[in-house]
Amino acid sequence: MKEVEFLQFVIENLVQHKSDIQIERTEDELWILLTLRVNKDDMGVVIGKNWNIVTSIRSLLKILWSKTNQRINLKVLD
């Protein structure tokens, strides 16, 4: 669950509508999937120009959880 707390921290510092942040975590044998929903007004901030911000967040998650031998991915829903 630390990955959810980490993602919550990062996203809260990016968006204006903090109460609209929803993070769902699903896990199987190989993958941890984090599904993120934010307010539509904050979607551009989370995604960034040319997907730069969300790609950077994904990279951080993968680096931080590489020692667990599980793959982690972030899916942003609108």
Contacts in CASP RR format, 6 or more apart in sequence:
PFRMAT RR
TARGET T0000
AUTHOR 0000-0000-0000
METHOD contacts of the structure
MODEL  1
MKEVEFLQFVIENLVQHKSDIQIERTEDELWILLTLRVNKDDMGVVIGKN
WNIVTSIRSLLKILWSKTNQRINLKVLD
1 25 0 8 1.000
3 25 0 8 1.000
3 32 0 8 1.000
3 34 0 8 1.000
3 61 0 8 1.000
3 64 0 8 1.000
3 65 0 8 1.000
3 72 0 8 1.000
4 23 0 8 1.000
4 25 0 8 1.000
4 34 0 8 1.000
6 61 0 8 1.000
6 64 0 8 1.000
7 23 0 8 1.000
7 34 0 8 1.000
7 36 0 8 1.000
7 57 0 8 1.000
7 61 0 8 1.000
7 74 0 8 1.000
8 21 0 8 1.000
8 23 0 8 1.000
10 57 0 8 1.000
10 60 0 8 1.000
11 21 0 8 1.000
11 23 0 8 1.000
11 36 0 8 1.000
11 38 0 8 1.000
11 46 0 8 1.000
12 18 0 8 1.000
12 21 0 8 1.000
14 42 0 8 1.000
14 45 0 8 1.000
14 46 0 8 1.000
14 53 0 8 1.000
15 21 0 8 1.000
15 38 0 8 1.000
15 39 0 8 1.000
15 42 0 8 1.000
15 45 0 8 1.000
15 46 0 8 1.000
16 39 0 8 1.000
16 41 0 8 1.000
16 42 0 8 1.000
16 45 0 8 1.000
17 38 0 8 1.000
17 39 0 8 1.000
17 41 0 8 1.000
17 42 0 8 1.000
20 37 0 8 1.000
20 38 0 8 1.000
20 39 0 8 1.000
20 42 0 8 1.000
21 36 0 8 1.000
21 37 0 8 1.000
21 38 0 8 1.000
22 36 0 8 1.000
22 37 0 8 1.000
22 38 0 8 1.000
23 34 0 8 1.000
23 35 0 8 1.000
23 36 0 8 1.000
23 37 0 8 1.000
24 34 0 8 1.000
24 35 0 8 1.000
25 32 0 8 1.000
25 33 0 8 1.000
25 34 0 8 1.000
25 35 0 8 1.000
26 32 0 8 1.000
26 33 0 8 1.000
26 35 0 8 1.000
27 33 0 8 1.000
27 70 0 8 1.000
30 70 0 8 1.000
30 71 0 8 1.000
31 70 0 8 1.000
31 71 0 8 1.000
31 72 0 8 1.000
31 73 0 8 1.000
32 65 0 8 1.000
32 70 0 8 1.000
32 71 0 8 1.000
32 72 0 8 1.000
32 73 0 8 1.000
33 72 0 8 1.000
33 73 0 8 1.000
33 75 0 8 1.000
34 61 0 8 1.000
34 72 0 8 1.000
34 73 0 8 1.000
34 74 0 8 1.000
34 75 0 8 1.000
35 75 0 8 1.000
35 77 0 8 1.000
36 46 0 8 1.000
36 74 0 8 1.000
36 75 0 8 1.000
36 76 0 8 1.000
36 77 0 8 1.000
37 76 0 8 1.000
37 77 0 8 1.000
37 78 0 8 1.000
38 46 0 8 1.000
38 76 0 8 1.000
40 78 0 8 1.000
43 76 0 8 1.000
43 78 0 8 1.000
45 53 0 8 1.000
46 53 0 8 1.000
46 54 0 8 1.000
46 76 0 8 1.000
47 53 0 8 1.000
47 54 0 8 1.000
47 76 0 8 1.000
48 54 0 8 1.000
54 74 0 8 1.000
54 76 0 8 1.000
57 74 0 8 1.000
58 73 0 8 1.000
58 74 0 8 1.000
61 72 0 8 1.000
61 73 0 8 1.000
61 74 0 8 1.000
62 71 0 8 1.000
62 72 0 8 1.000
65 72 0 8 1.000
END
